[in-house]
């Protein structure tokens, strides 16, 4: 199966480098360039696109704004954000907004392709070094808090951490989206977390999200 990729980056040299790295895998196809030099013009999502790779071409505020516009307009979009290493603190915010993955410009090409493949297949991917930025906050629990979840809640949580949306979870578990939302609320309450950043941090602390090498 061919993975269709939209690369959003206005710096031609960096964009061409990313495209060349992606083309090293024969099942990856980069869609024609979509430019937004004059502001957001809705060209960041094309029909048949499996994943959008957003570069950090306009600085931290620009890349996060671009990400938020994409996920707001296109709920089905899967976005991989590429940031500079000095922007590591943006990792948690990017995940909160809706990115399915975050990597830095310092990663080797095969890790970039692995991230793209993982996200396109429905998973999530955070570069291990960046993952530390949302797991450094001391965690108070000494036991595993996930043991408090029911089997159904654990199944829902597993799919959430895999990047599935409520519709996909409902279909796979043969329940309504309202029931999925209720499970999600109960999970967050039982774990004592307020948002996806805190949930991801806790999941990584307890090895529910594996680091990719």
Secondary structure as the mmCIF struct_conf table of DSSP 4:
data_model
#
loop_
_struct_conf.conf_type_id
_struct_conf.id
_struct_conf.beg_label_comp_id
_struct_conf.beg_label_asym_id
_struct_conf.beg_label_seq_id
_struct_conf.end_label_comp_id
_struct_conf.end_label_asym_id
_struct_conf.end_label_seq_id
HELX_LH_PP_P HELX_LH_PP_P1 UNK A 2 UNK A 2
STRN STRN1 UNK A 3 UNK A 8
BEND BEND1 UNK A 10 UNK A 10
HELX_RH_AL_P HELX_RH_AL_P1 UNK A 12 UNK A 22
TURN_TY1_P TURN_TY1_P1 UNK A 23 UNK A 24
BEND BEND2 UNK A 25 UNK A 25
TURN_TY1_P TURN_TY1_P2 UNK A 26 UNK A 27
STRN STRN2 UNK A 28 UNK A 30
HELX_LH_PP_P HELX_LH_PP_P2 UNK A 31 UNK A 33
TURN_TY1_P TURN_TY1_P3 UNK A 37 UNK A 38
BEND BEND3 UNK A 39 UNK A 39
BEND BEND4 UNK A 42 UNK A 42
BEND BEND5 UNK A 44 UNK A 44
TURN_TY1_P TURN_TY1_P4 UNK A 47 UNK A 48
STRN STRN3 UNK A 51 UNK A 54
TURN_TY1_P TURN_TY1_P5 UNK A 57 UNK A 58
HELX_RH_AL_P HELX_RH_AL_P2 UNK A 59 UNK A 73
TURN_TY1_P TURN_TY1_P6 UNK A 75 UNK A 76
STRN STRN4 UNK A 79 UNK A 83
HELX_RH_3T_P HELX_RH_3T_P1 UNK A 85 UNK A 90
HELX_RH_AL_P HELX_RH_AL_P3 UNK A 91 UNK A 97
TURN_TY1_P TURN_TY1_P7 UNK A 98 UNK A 98
BEND BEND6 UNK A 100 UNK A 100
STRN STRN5 UNK A 101 UNK A 104
TURN_TY1_P TURN_TY1_P8 UNK A 105 UNK A 106
BEND BEND7 UNK A 107 UNK A 107
HELX_RH_AL_P HELX_RH_AL_P4 UNK A 109 UNK A 120
TURN_TY1_P TURN_TY1_P9 UNK A 121 UNK A 122
STRN STRN6 UNK A 125 UNK A 126
HELX_RH_AL_P HELX_RH_AL_P5 UNK A 128 UNK A 131
HELX_RH_3T_P HELX_RH_3T_P2 UNK A 132 UNK A 134
TURN_TY1_P TURN_TY1_P10 UNK A 135 UNK A 135
BEND BEND8 UNK A 137 UNK A 137
BEND BEND9 UNK A 142 UNK A 143
HELX_RH_3T_P HELX_RH_3T_P3 UNK A 145 UNK A 148
BEND BEND10 UNK A 149 UNK A 149
HELX_RH_AL_P HELX_RH_AL_P6 UNK A 151 UNK A 161
TURN_TY1_P TURN_TY1_P11 UNK A 162 UNK A 163
HELX_RH_AL_P HELX_RH_AL_P7 UNK A 166 UNK A 173
TURN_TY1_P TURN_TY1_P12 UNK A 174 UNK A 174
HELX_RH_AL_P HELX_RH_AL_P8 UNK A 177 UNK A 191
TURN_TY1_P TURN_TY1_P13 UNK A 192 UNK A 192
BEND BEND11 UNK A 195 UNK A 195
HELX_RH_AL_P HELX_RH_AL_P9 UNK A 196 UNK A 205
TURN_TY1_P TURN_TY1_P14 UNK A 206 UNK A 207
BEND BEND12 UNK A 208 UNK A 209
HELX_LH_PP_P HELX_LH_PP_P3 UNK A 210 UNK A 212
#
